[in-house]
Amino acid sequence: MRTIVSVLLVSMAIFISSCGNIPSARPSGKDEVKSDRDALPPLSDAEKRVLERIGGTVLPDQNLKLEDITIHRRERELSFPGQINLTSGDLEVLIAMPHGRVHESLLSSKIDPMKLQLALLLLGAENGSRIGGEKIRQGTVLNIDVQPEGGKRVPVEEWLINKKTGKGMERNGWVFVGSSFTGSMHCMAKEEGNIVNVWSFGNTILDNPASTGNNDDYIIVNSETVAAYQKPVIVFISFKNPPE
């Protein structure tokens, strides 16, 4: 089942109301001084208890932390660390855990996929089908950006090529499908080591909704634009179509 256990869903339903009311706009200028009115509202004691129950903490700036994942409440996005895993070759996975399919993954990261799933739910995203239909709800479509250490933040698609067209991978977004769970509630994406897939297979948290996800012979690394091998990066996940 691609769901979270009911007690966590109930807890997060309470919590999302707090996150969801945070403005998504960034400051209009970098010299703008942040006033007290711009400060994020603190969480209530009840919200803090919910966060602690799922292993999270509140940072001094009132953003949230789930292990290595930071939820940026005002920007309505999250971030986590990773590193460059491949600088050339075919890709089946965009982000894998160290025990996952690292031989064909652009990035590797040690984050817990279950925590990422929780963080996305806290952010207000909804998991669903990779591809929607008349009676099938597609999961929330999200953008992924990457920022190498000492470099600028760019769309991850700038590091990818569609080898059928010879052009860069289109920025169609990545769908929050969420992981399945075993009867004993083990997260299957964690077991398989998948965080974000390029080719749609197995269990993962985010999947590729485009036709390039239909098989494993479409996407390759753009060796001319990707950062250096094993370079630390920060991965950012944000809404493709930000909610009101």
C-alpha positions in Angstrom: 0.0 0.0 0.0 1.4 3.4 -1.0 0.2 5.1 2.2 1.4 6.1 5.7 0.0 4.3 8.7 -3.2 6.0 9.8 -1.9 7.4 13.1 0.8 9.3 11.3 -1.7 10.6 8.7 -3.9 11.9 11.4 -1.0 13.6 13.1 0.2 15.2 9.9 -3.3 16.4 9.0 -3.1 18.5 12.1 0.4 19.6 11.3 0.0 20.4 7.6 -2.5 23.2 8.5 0.4 25.0 10.2 2.9 24.5 7.3 0.3 25.1 4.6 -0.5 28.7 5.7 3.1 29.9 5.3 3.5 32.3 2.4 5.4 30.8 -0.5 6.9 34.0 -1.9 10.5 34.8 -1.2 11.6 38.3 -0.3 11.6 40.7 -3.2 15.2 41.9 -2.8 18.3 40.6 -1.1 18.8 43.9 0.8 15.3 43.7 2.3 15.4 43.6 6.1 13.3 41.0 7.7 10.9 42.4 10.3 9.2 40.7 13.1 6.1 40.6 10.9 8.0 38.4 8.4 9.2 35.9 11.0 7.7 32.5 10.8 5.0 31.8 13.5 6.2 29.3 16.2 4.6 25.9 16.4 2.1 25.2 19.1 2.9 22.7 21.8 0.6 20.2 20.2 2.3 20.6 16.8 5.7 20.2 18.4 4.6 17.0 20.0 3.4 15.7 16.6 6.8 16.6 15.1 8.7 14.9 17.8 6.6 11.8 17.4 7.9 11.4 13.8 11.5 12.2 14.8 11.5 15.9 13.8 12.7 19.1 15.5 12.1 22.8 15.2 15.2 24.8 14.1 15.9 28.3 15.7 14.5 30.0 12.5 11.3 27.9 13.0 12.0 25.8 9.9 11.7 22.0 10.5 14.2 19.2 10.5 13.6 15.5 9.9 17.0 13.9 10.3 19.0 15.3 7.3 15.9 16.8 5.6 15.1 20.5 6.2 11.6 21.8 5.5 11.7 25.4 4.5 8.3 26.6 5.6 8.2 30.0 3.9 9.6 28.8 0.6 7.4 25.7 0.7 10.3 23.5 -0.3 12.6 21.0 1.3 16.3 20.2 1.0 18.8 17.5 1.9 22.4 16.6 1.2 23.7 14.2 -1.4 26.7 13.8 -3.7 27.5 13.3 -7.4 27.6 9.6 -8.1 28.0 9.4 -11.9 29.4 11.9 -14.4 28.6 9.8 -17.5 26.5 6.9 -18.7 22.9 5.6 -18.7 20.6 6.4 -15.8 17.8 4.4 -14.3 17.7 6.3 -10.9 18.1 10.0 -10.2 18.9 9.6 -6.4 19.7 6.3 -4.8 20.7 5.3 -1.3 24.3 3.9 -0.9 22.9 0.3 -1.0 20.7 1.0 -4.0 21.3 1.0 -7.7 24.3 3.4 -7.5 25.9 1.9 -10.7 23.1 3.8 -12.6 22.2 6.7 -10.4 23.1 10.3 -10.9 23.2 11.2 -7.2 23.5 9.2 -3.9 22.1 10.3 -0.6 22.0 8.8 2.9 18.5 10.2 3.7 15.8 7.8 4.8 13.1 7.6 2.1 10.5 7.1 4.7 11.5 10.5 6.3 11.3 12.1 2.8 7.8 10.8 2.4 6.8 12.2 5.8 8.5 15.5 4.9 6.6 15.8 1.6 3.3 15.2 3.4 4.2 17.8 6.0 4.9 20.2 3.1 1.4 19.6 1.8 2.2 17.3 -1.1 -0.1 14.3 -1.8 1.1 10.9 -3.0 -0.8 9.3 -5.9 -0.4 7.7 -9.3 2.6 8.3 -11.5 0.2 9.2 -14.3 -3.3 10.6 -13.6 -6.5 9.8 -15.5 -10.2 10.4 -15.4 -10.6 8.4 -12.2 -7.0 8.2 -11.1 -5.4 11.0 -9.1 -1.8 11.8 -10.0 0.5 12.5 -7.1 1.8 16.1 -6.6 4.2 17.1 -9.3 7.4 18.6 -7.9 10.6 20.3 -9.2 14.0 19.1 -8.3 17.0 21.5 -8.2 20.6 20.8 -7.3 23.3 23.0 -5.9 26.9 21.7 -5.9 29.2 22.9 -3.1 30.5 26.3 -4.1 28.2 26.4 -7.2 24.8 27.8 -8.1 21.4 26.1 -7.9 20.1 24.7 -11.2 17.3 22.4 -12.3 18.5 18.8 -12.2 17.4 18.4 -15.8 20.4 20.6 -16.8 22.6 17.6 -15.9 20.6 15.1 -18.0 20.2 14.3 -21.7 17.5 12.5 -23.6 19.7 10.3 -25.8 16.8 9.7 -28.2 16.6 13.4 -29.1 20.1 14.5 -28.1 18.6 17.4 -26.2 18.4 18.1 -22.5 15.7 16.3 -20.5 12.5 18.4 -20.4 11.5 19.8 -17.1 8.3 17.9 -16.6 8.7 17.5 -12.9 8.8 14.5 -10.7 5.7 12.8 -9.2 5.2 12.0 -5.6 4.1 8.4 -5.8 5.2 7.3 -2.3 6.5 3.9 -1.3 4.7 0.7 -0.6 5.0 -0.9 2.8 5.3 -4.5 4.0 2.8 -6.0 6.4 5.3 -5.2 9.2 5.4 -1.6 7.9 8.9 -1.7 6.4 9.3 1.0 3.8 10.0 -0.8 0.5 11.7 2.2 -1.1 14.2 2.1 1.7 14.6 -1.7 1.3 15.3 -1.2 -2.4 17.4 1.9 -2.0 15.4 4.2 -4.3 14.7 7.8 -3.6 13.9 9.3 -7.0 13.6 7.1 -10.2 14.3 8.1 -13.8 12.9 4.8 -15.1 9.6 3.8 -13.4 10.2 0.6 -11.6 10.0 -0.9 -8.1 9.4 1.3 -5.1 10.4 4.9 -4.9 9.3 8.2 -3.4 9.4 10.3 -6.5 9.0 9.0 -10.1 9.4 10.3 -13.6 5.9 10.9 -15.2 7.2 11.5 -18.7 7.4 8.9 -21.5 11.2 8.8 -20.7 10.2 6.9 -17.6 8.7 4.0 -19.5 11.9 2.2 -20.1 15.6 2.3 -19.0 17.1 3.5 -22.3 16.3 7.2 -22.5 18.2 9.3 -20.1 22.0 9.8 -19.7 24.2 12.1 -17.7 25.3 15.3 -19.4 29.0 15.0 -18.8 29.6 18.6 -19.9 27.4 20.2 -17.3 27.3 17.9 -14.3 29.4 18.7 -11.3 32.6 16.7 -10.5 32.4 13.1 -9.2 31.7 12.8 -5.5 31.1 16.6 -5.3 28.7 17.3 -2.3 25.4 18.8 -3.4 22.2 20.1 -1.8 19.0 18.7 -3.4 15.9 21.0 -3.3 12.4 19.8 -3.9 9.6 22.3 -4.5 6.1 22.4 -6.0 5.9 22.6 -9.8 2.6 24.4 -9.4 2.7 26.0 -5.9 -0.6 25.8 -4.0 -2.5 29.0 -3.2 
